[in-house]
């Protein structure tokens, strides 16, 4: 399973990308992370948060509904959990605690890769 977290917006407008592939993790850690993804309930979120990724590839994160001028935008994508990849988008105001927790777990793994998108 591959997890991607994109963050953008705020004052700077910089978009960062964090990726984590469970293939790089020890088996027990990978299994725990799969469980956390399922508990986060990304696949169960109502529109406008949940969407199946289009086949044409990556795209800029879009905010679900209105947001505050300097709020951060988040997009979390999951590949390899089900038959099709999925993506969910949030603002600071709409980010559920269980998804925030999942992002913190991803950020805490030394196996992750971080980049800035230009």
C-alpha positions as CSV (number, residue, x, y, z in Angstrom):
1,X,0.0,0.0,0.0
2,X,1.3,3.5,-0.9
3,X,0.2,6.5,1.1
4,X,0.7,10.1,-0.1
5,X,-0.1,13.2,1.9
6,X,0.0,16.6,0.1
7,X,-0.2,19.8,2.0
8,X,-0.6,23.2,0.4
9,X,-2.1,26.6,0.9
10,X,-1.5,28.8,3.9
11,X,0.4,32.0,3.6
12,X,3.3,30.6,1.6
13,X,1.2,28.5,-0.8
14,X,4.0,25.9,-1.0
15,X,2.8,22.3,-1.7
16,X,4.7,19.5,0.1
17,X,4.4,15.8,-0.5
18,X,5.0,13.0,1.9
19,X,5.0,9.4,0.6
20,X,5.2,6.1,2.5
21,X,5.1,2.7,1.0
22,X,4.2,-0.2,3.4
23,X,6.6,-2.4,1.4
24,X,9.5,-0.5,3.1
25,X,8.1,-1.2,6.6
26,X,8.6,-4.2,8.8
27,X,5.5,-6.5,8.5
28,X,4.0,-5.8,11.9
29,X,4.3,-2.0,11.4
30,X,2.9,-2.3,7.9
31,X,-0.1,-4.3,9.2
32,X,-0.7,-1.7,11.9
33,X,-0.6,1.1,9.4
34,X,-3.1,-0.7,7.1
35,X,-5.4,-1.0,10.2
36,X,-5.0,2.7,10.9
37,X,-5.9,3.6,7.3
38,X,-9.1,1.5,7.6
39,X,-9.9,3.1,11.0
40,X,-9.4,6.6,9.5
41,X,-12.4,5.7,7.3
42,X,-11.3,7.5,4.2
43,X,-13.3,5.2,2.0
44,X,-16.5,6.0,4.0
45,X,-16.3,9.8,3.8
46,X,-19.2,11.6,2.1
47,X,-18.7,13.9,-0.8
48,X,-17.0,16.4,-1.2
49,X,-14.1,14.7,0.6
50,X,-14.0,11.3,-1.0
51,X,-13.2,10.6,-4.6
52,X,-11.7,7.8,-6.6
53,X,-8.5,9.0,-8.3
54,X,-8.8,9.6,-12.0
55,X,-6.7,7.4,-14.3
56,X,-4.9,10.4,-15.8
57,X,-2.7,10.8,-12.7
58,X,-2.0,13.4,-10.0
59,X,-3.6,16.7,-9.8
60,X,-3.6,19.8,-7.5
61,X,-5.5,19.3,-4.2
62,X,-8.9,21.0,-4.3
63,X,-10.6,22.3,-1.2
64,X,-13.8,20.7,-0.2
65,X,-16.2,23.7,0.1
66,X,-15.3,27.1,1.5
67,X,-12.2,27.7,3.6
68,X,-10.5,30.4,5.6
69,X,-8.0,32.5,3.6
70,X,-4.8,31.1,5.2
71,X,-6.0,27.6,5.9
72,X,-3.9,24.6,4.9
73,X,-5.3,22.2,2.3
74,X,-4.7,18.4,2.7
75,X,-5.0,15.6,0.3
76,X,-4.4,12.0,1.4
77,X,-4.2,9.3,-1.3
78,X,-4.2,5.6,-0.8
79,X,-3.1,3.1,-3.4
80,X,-3.2,-0.7,-2.9
81,X,-5.9,-0.9,-0.2
82,X,-8.7,-1.7,-2.6
83,X,-9.3,-2.3,-6.3
84,X,-8.9,1.4,-7.1
85,X,-6.9,4.2,-5.5
86,X,-8.8,6.8,-3.5
87,X,-8.1,10.3,-2.5
88,X,-9.7,12.5,0.2
89,X,-9.3,16.3,0.6
90,X,-9.7,18.5,3.6
91,X,-9.1,22.0,5.0
92,X,-7.8,22.7,8.5
93,X,-11.4,23.2,9.4
94,X,-12.7,19.9,7.9
95,X,-9.9,17.6,8.8
96,X,-11.2,14.8,11.0
97,X,-9.2,13.8,14.1
98,X,-8.8,10.2,12.9
99,X,-7.3,11.4,9.6
100,X,-5.0,13.9,11.4
101,X,-3.8,11.0,13.5
102,X,-3.1,8.9,10.4
103,X,-1.1,11.8,8.9
104,X,0.9,12.1,12.1
105,X,1.8,8.4,11.9
106,X,2.9,8.7,8.3
107,X,5.0,11.8,9.2
108,X,6.6,9.9,12.1
109,X,8.0,7.0,10.0
110,X,11.7,7.4,9.0
111,X,11.0,5.4,5.8
112,X,8.9,8.2,4.4
113,X,10.0,10.5,1.6
114,X,9.4,14.2,1.7
115,X,9.5,16.6,-1.2
116,X,8.4,20.1,-2.2
117,X,6.4,20.4,-5.4
118,X,7.2,23.3,-7.8
